[in-house]
């Protein structure tokens, strides 16, 4: 038996490493419009599951929907208060089941997949895990979020972070994989004309990646700081809504989640153009001329995350194709979670991302 194998009571799961017990601090949505710290039980060992101590957790627009109670997860009962959020994260492995995942070592830095598929439904068996009919999503529903001192997750959902990628960049991998999946789905190629709508986190990541794949990229946004950041990160031209040429682009990436922007995206695509819808509108689209859309042969692709792209996203950050520089406005300690939400929603920011930082537990 390995020297780092914890003895376990009868019926318990033996583990490698030190699996703590008791309670831990966690940041949670306490009620509609209210966030703060709570004490919750540290998850107990479970077969196939790894205990990780998160170090940086991104806070995004989806978390704002959780805060305000507008997320579908609260409306349909999949989530309840208090709700520990956090689906964009990086941390270090604390303990693993003794018989599982020899490739994971205590102390490894890892990022975790948001979508946790069941592995046995029809979609999973066909290799389409992101379409799993029994999904759990970390920090959203069915799985505790990472805005806590510890999170227990299935071993197969973790990807080891290269030394060249720092924690802030690693925390951006979760939105980056959706961008990668979107541009892969629409087959973005060298020499094509690409337009990104939106200058938030996903929009700026899309600008960086489209610049690499196509060579040039334009951007549409409503925020001066966001447009300036897009130009610094590789956009050739920056437009306000309504200024870009209709029919001027082979590939259009809608990254803002605005219904009006999504309707505009369909008009900005050239004949035979492709639209990758990454932002998620919360309201119905305005009127769209479906006949014109059909006759122009425009392809529309909704992008449901990018489960197969975590390792590739990390490699792109390691190689400098993607960067976190200029992407993170401020990092708050866990106890200032309410301030983080306030800045994300109301503050003037030079960069789109807000994050929480958790020091190692002593």
HELIX and SHEET records of a PDB file:
HELIX    1   1 UNK A   61  UNK A   68  1                                   8    
HELIX    2   2 UNK A   72  UNK A   75  1                                   4    
HELIX    3   3 UNK A  122  UNK A  125  1                                   4    
HELIX    4   4 UNK A  129  UNK A  131  5                                   3    
HELIX    5   5 UNK A  155  UNK A  157  5                                   3    
HELIX    6   6 UNK A  167  UNK A  170  1                                   4    
HELIX    7   7 UNK A  173  UNK A  185  1                                  13    
HELIX    8   8 UNK A  201  UNK A  214  1                                  14    
HELIX    9   9 UNK A  224  UNK A  232  1                                   9    
HELIX   10  10 UNK A  259  UNK A  268  1                                  10    
HELIX   11  11 UNK A  290  UNK A  295  1                                   6    
HELIX   12  12 UNK A  307  UNK A  309  5                                   3    
HELIX   13  13 UNK A  310  UNK A  318  1                                   9    
HELIX   14  14 UNK A  334  UNK A  336  5                                   3    
HELIX   15  15 UNK A  337  UNK A  346  1                                  10    
SHEET    1   A 5 UNK A   5  UNK A   6  0                                        
SHEET    2   A 5 UNK A  15  UNK A  17 -1                                        
SHEET    3   A 5 UNK A  88  UNK A  97 -1                                        
SHEET    4   A 5 UNK A  49  UNK A  59 -1                                        
SHEET    5   A 5 UNK A 151  UNK A 154 -1                                        
SHEET    1   B 5 UNK A   5  UNK A   6  0                                        
SHEET    2   B 5 UNK A  15  UNK A  17 -1                                        
SHEET    3   B 5 UNK A  88  UNK A  97 -1                                        
SHEET    4   B 5 UNK A 109  UNK A 112 -1                                        
SHEET    5   B 5 UNK A 158  UNK A 160 -1                                        
SHEET    1   C 6 UNK A   5  UNK A   6  0                                        
SHEET    2   C 6 UNK A  15  UNK A  17 -1                                        
SHEET    3   C 6 UNK A  88  UNK A  97 -1                                        
SHEET    4   C 6 UNK A  49  UNK A  59 -1                                        
SHEET    5   C 6 UNK A 353  UNK A 357 -1                                        
SHEET    6   C 6 UNK A 328  UNK A 333  1                                        
SHEET    1   D 3 UNK A  34  UNK A  41  0                                        
SHEET    2   D 3 UNK A  23  UNK A  31 -1                                        
SHEET    3   D 3 UNK A  83  UNK A  84 -1                                        
SHEET    1   E 3 UNK A 115  UNK A 116  0                                        
SHEET    2   E 3 UNK A 136  UNK A 138 -1                                        
SHEET    3   E 3 UNK A 142  UNK A 143  1                                        
SHEET    1   F 6 UNK A 237  UNK A 239  0                                        
SHEET    2   F 6 UNK A 218  UNK A 220  1                                        
SHEET    3   F 6 UNK A 194  UNK A 197  1                                        
SHEET    4   F 6 UNK A 249  UNK A 254  1                                        
SHEET    5   F 6 UNK A 269  UNK A 277  1                                        
SHEET    6   F 6 UNK A 299  UNK A 302  1                                        
END                                                                             
